Amino acid sequence: MTSQIVQELEHTKAVQNDGAPGCDFGIALVLVGILMLVFGILYHLQFMLAPRRARKQSTEDSLIRGESPFPVSLTLITAVVLRRISITAIISMLFHIGPF
């Protein structure tokens, strides 16, 4: 039903589909998302390195013995994967290639 209405509006020239007018807005949103992911990844790395530095210093000062490894950050892995998907999406949107 809805697609019939849109087709009729396009047929009568009331609405023209000349390349998705909201595409620029979508590209802007994806770019903002990529920028936020980059800042988030950098902040997360800085945040996660601080305890490692403190532990290393404590070990050097003989306050603690040995080093226990920190677990892998699933948050960081997720952010990196999302950033890759976002970059793929923006390339697809800009050059009209790929699945997006």
Summary of the structure (lengths in Angstrom):
residues: 100
radius of gyration: 23.9
end to end distance: 25.4
largest distance: 81.0
contacts: 204
relative contact order: 0.11
helix: 70%
strand: 0%
